Amino acid sequence: MTNTSLEDQLRQERNEIWSRCALAAKEDSLPPDQICHQWSEASDLLLRQAFSTCFQDQKVALFVLGKLGSSELNLSSDVDLLIVSQDDSVNALPGLRRFQKILSERTALGFVFRVDFDLRPGGKQGPLIPTLDQFKDYYGNYGETWERLAFVRLRALAGDESLQQDVLNFAHKFSFRKHLDFTLLEDLKTLRSKIQGHYWGRSQHDVIDLKLGVGGIRDVELFTHALQVIHGGRDTSLQVRGTTEALLLLEMKELLPKEESQFLRSHYWNLRRLENYVQAQNDEQTHLLRTDDSHPQFIQTALATLRFDMLRCDSIVKSLLGEAPRESSLEDELKGAGLPDEDLKELWTEILDQEVLSRNKGRDELSRKAFLAAFFDTLKEQKGDLRRGLLLLKDFIRGTRAKASFFSLLLREKNLLQELAWLFGHSPYLSRILCNRPELLDSFVYRSQNTPSDDLGSLLEELAEKKLLSEVINGSEYLREKNLAQLTQNLTSTADSIVNTLLTALKKDFPSDLRVLALGKWGGRELGFRSDLDFIFVLNHQPGEADFKLAKRFITRLTESHRGGNIYSIDMRLRPSGKAGPLIIHEDDLRTYLQSEAAAWERQAYLKARWVDDNSPMTKDFVQRGLSSDELLELDRIRQQLISTGSDLSLKYSEGGLVDLELAAQTFLLQKKQTPAATATEHFLLAMGPRGSLLSRNYDRMRQIEQMLQLVASESLSELKLNHESFHALALALHTSPSELFKEAQSLLSQNIAILKELDPRRLPH
């Protein structure tokens, strides 16, 4: 077969298939999606035939993009093509020229396709056949947002299979990022504005641009692809090419309301029906539908609601993009806030004059200033500490290195902006976490994390992030709700999950039955901010070499520095014989030690013992030992050493404070030989009778205040100092005045002291 006969055969095949599809479009005898799919399949075959003829035995691959990439090709569309070679081979260029000639040359039989190779690295200025390295270099360093969207529909069609896979793998990483990136929405807003300007410039009242018009085909596609690119990095199931399939998945994942998804699918294919109809008339690449022409009934029916539907589509698309940012005068607003001149100068210099890092500085600078204005307004509305909030914002911007994506994300996500302003205005502790790890914002948006990695190094980073994220999420909620029980429950559950996940991962290399016995606040499921993990390692048999290696590796991995610090600090001093005792203890030996040798203060601590792997309390037979008079005297001596005698009021160490209540309740249980119903201090105090109920309420209130102080103070504190800056921030967070809060704390301690004098066995005559 000669080249001419091949070309003519392809043209003839194209004409026959196109005529059948065009007839179906003009008569509406097939749904538009079926017409597009049939025409796409036929186009694939024609392109493969031409490609195989022109590129025999060469390391090149053919890719399609656009509507052919999604198998939704319209009847008179260009076909967007990309050819990539393994290396820089001049032999491929003659094949390309021949390929273009076969497809594009017009004869008496017409042509095969209009082709467009402009979606290659560098566009029209780039090499006609880029190498794999050129492809990766361009899109890895210079690729734009619109190219990320275009690659959603990139599909391999022919050529070297290994090369196909390399290109597709890189393209997926380029399009779909692990972290949220709302900068693309700002780019899309700009692109859409240009499209709309083009549309309005040539439109008339009796003409509808089906593709580029507001609420048209391009709007639906850009909207869908933007959502895919935003979420597809974390959920790979969204990495699909078809518009219908993508909208269905977005609906199923609850990323798009069902009603909107159904409407967009219906509206999209109604537009495509009209597009195929106008292109079927004369095989022209047009998207304009004249409303005053004579049309079949099915076109008239579609036109009846078309303009309304396009307006509704426009409303949905704008709901994703948000309103365009406007210039704002921040210097005047800061001056009006009453900030001292030195603070104003520092903030103006280091925040407002900090240049955004972006290739599109004009657009992104507008977004940055709009974000700063919105952040400032939100701080004022929430009655947060303006100076501290803005100084923390300065550190946050430095932490993000002024990346445009963060400003775009925060400006668009109003709820997130409000939460960030709330944290910066009220909690230095949580703010520092985000300043040091701004990428946590992605997970903060999702309120979730990925499945744990199989790679230990990655897993450790994930666990460190999980701990920090738990504190930020639960701290933010606690600042608003002040629900102590929910806070401590959630922080404890996070610690349980992290420890069990790490232990399971390490046991793959060191098989062992090693268990972790939680003590202290962790054992009582009462973990707070900045809490250590108190625990010991236990086995139901004598430990071997693998068990000791596992225990040491676990301690190292839990306490070594990761990004943002270690995962947890630990305290293992409560193992039998203290620091000198064995790292791992046999369960029977532990039970024997507690029943016969353990000091009273050790038995107190083990009242809170809980197995981490199944959350069950440890058997507490040692309670039946009771307490001797000498042991009560020793516990009272320890109490007096722990109690602070200074002038400062300490929620933790003052007489009647948290430590005093905890140890009093533990002593009471041991002296009465009562096994607690659970490991939480609340249950210990309730076991002391009706007066213990009041102690329990007071204890909860003091811990509520203590945990709030951890959030609002710039450093770890337990003392309440009436004139201290942090105490004023604490009173503000608790919606009271400093003097009233100080009086309340004094009253709580006084009530506790009076009750403990009646109930605490350490203070009673022995």
Secondary structure by P-SEA (a helix, b strand, c coil): ccaaaaaaaaaaaaaaaaaaaaaaaaaccccaaaaaaaaaaaaaaaaaaaaaaccccccbbbbbcccccccccccbbbbbbbbbbccccaaaaaaaaaaaaacccccccccccccccccccccccccccccaaaaaaaaaccccaaaaaaacccccccccaaaaaaaaaaaaaacccccccaaaaaaaaaaaaaaaaaaaacccccccccccccccaaaaaaaaaaaaaaccccccccccccaaaaaaaaaaaccccaaaaaaaaaaaaaaaaaaaaaaaccccccccccccccccaaaaaaaccaaaaaaaaaaaaaaaaccbbbbbbaaaaaaaccccaaaaaaaaaccccccccccaaaaaaaaaaaaaaaaaaaaaaaccaaaaaaaaaaaaaaaacccaaaaaaaaaaaaaaaaaaaaaaccaaaaaaaaacccaaaaaaacccccccccaaaaaaaaaaaaaaaaaaaaaaaaccccaaaaaaaaaaaaaaaaaaaaaaaaacccccbbbbbcccccccccccbbbbbbbbbbcccccaaaaaaaaaaaaaacccccccccbbbbcccccccccccccccaaaaaaaaaccccaaaaaaaccccccccccccccccccccccaaaaaaaaaaaaaacccccccccccccccaaaaaaaaaaaaaaaccccccccaaaaaaaccaaaaaaaaaaaaaaaaaaaaaaaccccccccccccaaaaaaaaaacccaaaaaaaaaaaaaaaaaaaaacccccccc
